[in-house]
Amino acid sequence: MKEKIWLSPPHMSGREMKYIQEAFDGNWIAPVGPNVDAFENELCAYTGSKYAVALSSGTAALHLALIILGIQQGDIVLCQSLTFVASANPIVYLGATPVFIDSEPVTWNICPDALERAIKYYVRIGKKPKAVIIVHLYGMPAMLDEIMYLCKKYDIRLIEDAAEALGSEYNGKKVGTFGDVGILSFNGNKIITTSGGGAFLSAIKGYAEKARFLATQARDPASHYQHSEIGYNYKLSNICAGIGLGQMEVIRERVAQRRENFRLYQQHLGSLPGLAFQPELLGSFSNRWLTVALFESNGQKSSKKIRLVLEENHIESRPLWKPLHMQPAFENTPYFGSNVAERLFLNGLCLPSGSNLPPESIDCVCQKIVNL
């Protein structure tokens, strides 16, 4: 059997073991240590965020963001529907109410018009939303000017889920640094990985300090173990942070490699009837974490048929995220918008996009699609 072409496998730089070995040599086998401190500093230097807190996952970062922004039971939190379920689960952890918002057809991210309709509705009934969670889907920056305008107009906190978007930019500034809080993910399939991990970003010192405090079981500054608040075991391991340091040394190269993948797909498939790629607006710069295409012709080249043909040939692809308002876990959850997210889910396909994907593998994928 020929070697499988994976969707987005981990890609090691070869420099990770240096930092891991240093952790072992110094006996820093803990969720604190020099690698954690250095990794947080590197994240700040690269993203431009004033503060970064390295955590066990992007989901943990979202959970802490909601707590720090004061989200409580019964509060309304508006959330992009076309995203991975982890974007919304922390809302439920806190007993708050998620309200899902449709996508716009340009960047495929949260629709500002639908967002404002939802805000106006809840303001009118006396339940003004407390926060908005936007997602930079597959690395593509959302319409931040419009979204930030709405959040300022209605005095609503903004959380940027940039789990898929490390390295992406909006008007020359890294995404994840526009909102009150930004979050990153370093899961094994992301553009860089710590095997599992995430980060909390903010320009507000108090938010970062609170995140660090809560992530270490909310231990008070006492000689004994004293806890005045409920905390969490959310800090990143010093070993995993060493992996992250080795990955950060090649982050610019990884972004360039992912963008080259997209260029090759566009070159090979761009003229196919009924095919459209996720567009990059003027002023936006996507890391192209995944190359995603819409196959909107209802003929032979439907996204489902292509996915099954690729699967038969040991090529991993997958549908776009199933919108959260369509998920059984969120049955009867409020939703504002039309059917843009549903259409994207039904017709979209994520193509193999690993930064270690050779051009001949992209040629192979494209041939299977063209010859279908």
N, C-alpha and C positions, 0 to 999 in steps of 0.2 A: 504494500500500500504506500502511495506517495505521501510525503510529509504534508501535514495539514497547514493551511494558511489560516492563522488566527486573526481575530478581529483587532485586538489591541493588547498584545502580551507585554509583560515587563521587559525593559531594555536597560540592562546594567551598563554602567560606564567603565567598570573595571577599577574604579577608584574607591569604591565603597569599603572594601576590606581594610584599607588603611585606617579608616576611622573606627571601624568595628574592632580591629585589633587594639587600637589605642584605648578603647573602652574596656576591653578585657585586661590589658596591661595595667590600667589604672584602677581596676576593680569597680568601675562605674557601671554596674549591672543593676540599674534602677531607673525609675521614671524622672530622674534629675541627672545633671552632669554636664560636662563640657560640650558634648555633642549637641545636647538640647539647646544650650545657650547659643552656640555657634549657628545652629540651624535657624533659630529664631532671628538672629542677626542677619543671616543671609536672606531670609524671606523678606525682612524689612528693606534691605538694600536693593533687592531685585524688584519688589512690587512698589516701593515708595511708601508703604504703610509705616506709620510712626511706631506702632507696636504690633507684635505678633506673639501668639501663645501656641506652642506646638501641643497638639492633642491626639488622642487615640483614634479619632475619626472625624470626618466632616460632619457627621450626624451629631456627634458630641458638641462640636462648635456651634451648630444651629441651636441645639438645646440650650446651651449656655447663653447664646445671643438673646433668645427669647426671655430667659429668666432675667438677664441683666437689663433688658429693655422694659421690664415690669409686666410681662404678660402673665395673666392669672386665669383661673377658672372662669369660663363664660365669656372671656374676651374674644373679639372677632379679629382673626388674622387672615389677610388676603394673600393668596398663594397662587403662583403660576400652576396651571393644570398639566401642561405638557412638560413633565419632568419625572425623575425617579422618585419613588415613594418616600425616600429619606428626606426630601425637601419639606414634606408635610407631617411626617410622623411626630417630630418633637412638639408640634402644636397640640397634638392629642395627648402627649405625655403630660402636658400641663393642664389638661382639662379645658383648654380653649377651643374655639370653634373655627376650623378651617373653612374658608370660602374660596372656591376655585375660580380662576379667571382664564378666559380663552387666550389663545395666541393671536398675534397679528401675522398676516401672510408674508411679510417682508423678511424680518429676521427670525421668525417663528417663535419669538419670545412673548412675554406678557403684553397684552394689547392695552395701550393707554386709554383708549375709548371705553373698553369694557371695564377697565379698572376704575375709571371715574364714575361710571354708572353704578358700580358696586359701592363705592365710597358714598355717593350721594344718597343711595337707598338707605344705607345703615345710619348715616347722619340724620336722615329724615325721620327714622323710627327711634332715634335716641340711643343708638348703639354704635357710635363712631368707631371704626376699626383702630386697633392699637398699633398694628405693624403690617408691612407689606414685604413678602418674600419674593424676590425676582430671581430668575435663573438665567445665566448666560449659556444657553443650550448648545451643547457640543462645541463650546468655545466661542460661539458667536455673541458679541456684546448686544445686550438689549437696548431699547430706545431710551437711554438714560436721561437725556435732556427732558423728555416729556414726563418720565416717571418721577424724576427728582422734583420737577415743577409741581406735580400733583401732591407729592408727599409734603412739600413745603407749604403749599396752599392750604392743605387740610391738617397740617401739623401731625403727621403720621410718621412713625419711625420706619426706616428702610434697611432691610437686610439683603445683602447681595450673596446669593448662592453661586459662587464662582468655582465650585467643585471641579467643573470640567474646563475651566478657562484660565488656568495659570499661564501667564504670558500674553494673554489677549489684552488689547488696548482700546480705549475710547477717547478720541481726540488727544492722543499721545500720552494718556495716563492709564496705568494698569487697572483693569477691572478688579473688583473686590475692595477698592479704596474709595468708592464714591458714597457708599451708604454709611449709616451709623456703625454698622458692623459688616464685615465681609468674611466669608468662610471659604476654605480650600479643602480639597481631598487629595490624599496620596495613596489611594487604593491601588492595588496591583495593576489595574488597567489604565491608570491615569498617565498624563504626559511625563510626570516623574512619580516615583513611588517610594514609600518607606515600608512597603509590604502591606501595611494598614496604618492609617494615620490621617491627620487633618490639621488645620490651623484656624485660629480666630484672629482676625485682623481688625484694628480700629485705630483711629487717630486720637481717641480719647483715653488718656492714661487711666482714669478710674475704671473704665470698662475692662481694659486689659488686666489691671490688678484684680478686679473682681473675678474675671474668668480664671485667672491663675489660682486664686483662693478657692473657688468652688471646685475646680478640677483636681485639687489635692485634698478632697474630703472636708473642705471648709474648716481646716484646723486653725484654731485661734493661736495667737502668739503667746503661748504659755509653756512653762517647763514640762508640764504634763499634757496629756492629750485631752484637750477641751474643745468642744464644738457648740457654738451658739446658733449655727445654721446647718441645714441639711446640705451636704456636699456630695461630690461624685468622684469616682476613680477614673479620671479622664486624661491624665497626662501621658504624653508620648514617652516610650522607653528611650533611654540613652543609646541603646543598640540600634533601634530603628531610626533614631535621629542621625546616627552615623551613616546609615544607608542614604538618608535624605541629603546629607552633606555631599556625598559622592555624586548624587544625582544633580544637585544644584550646580555643580561644576560644568554640566553639559546642558543646562536648561535651554540656552539660546540655540544650541545645535538641535535639540529635540524639537523645538518650535519650527525651525527651518525645515527639518525632515518631514514633519507632519504637513507643513504647507506645500512641500514638494510633492508629497503623495496626492494632495488635492489637485495640484497643477497637472499631474500626469493623468488622473482620472478625467479631469475636464478636457484635456487634450484628446483622449481616446473616446470619450463618451459624449462630449458636449454637443455634438450635432445630431444625436439620436432623437427622433420625434417623441414628444411627450415626456422627455426627461428634463428635470430642472435641479440644479444644486442650490444649497442654502446660500443666498447671496450675502455679500459683504458690502455694507453701506459705506459711502464716503465718510471718512473720519473714524471708521471702525477697522480694527485689525484683529482677526481671529487666529488663535493658535491652531485651528483646524484639528482639534483633538481627534475627532472622527470626521471622515468624509461621508456626507449624508446626501442622498439623492431621492427625488420624487419621481415615481414612474406613474404618471397620471393617465396614460392611455390605458383603456380597459381591454386591450388586445393581448397579444402573446407576451409582451414584456411587462406584466404586472409585477409589483414588488414581491408578492407571494410566490409567483412562479420562478422569479429570478432567485429568490432565497432558497427554494427547494432544489433548483438546479445547482447552485453553488454548494449546497450541503452535500449533494450526491458526489460532487467532485472534491470533497474534503476542504471546502472553503467556508470559514465561519462568517456569517453576516447576521444581522438581526433587525427586526422592525424598530421603528422609533419608539420612544417611551409611550406606553399606553396612558392616555390622559387620566389624571387622578379622579376626575369626576365620573369616569367610567369604571373605576375599580370597585370590586365587591366590598372591600374594606371601608369604602367611603360612600356607600349607597345612601342616597337621599341627602347628601351634602350639598349645600347651596352652590350654584354655578352661575356665572355671568358671562355672556358671550353668545356666539353662534356655533358654527361647526368647523372652525378653522383647525383647531387642535385634533379633532376627530379625523378630518381629511388628511392631515399630515401623518397621523398614525396609520391610517389605512393604506396610504400610498408611498410612505417613506421607507427607506432601507439604509442601514448603516453598513458601509463597505469596509473591508480590512484596511486598517490605517496605522498599524504599528510603526514606530519610528525606525525599527530595524527591518522593515519590509523592503525587499529588493525590487527594483523596477520590473524585473521579469515576472515577479509574482503579481504585480499590478497588471501587467500585460495579460497574464493568464486569466485573472478575474474579468478583465474587460472583454477578452475574447469570448468567454462563456456567456456574457451578457449580450454582446453583439450577435452572436450566432444562435441565440435562442429563437 
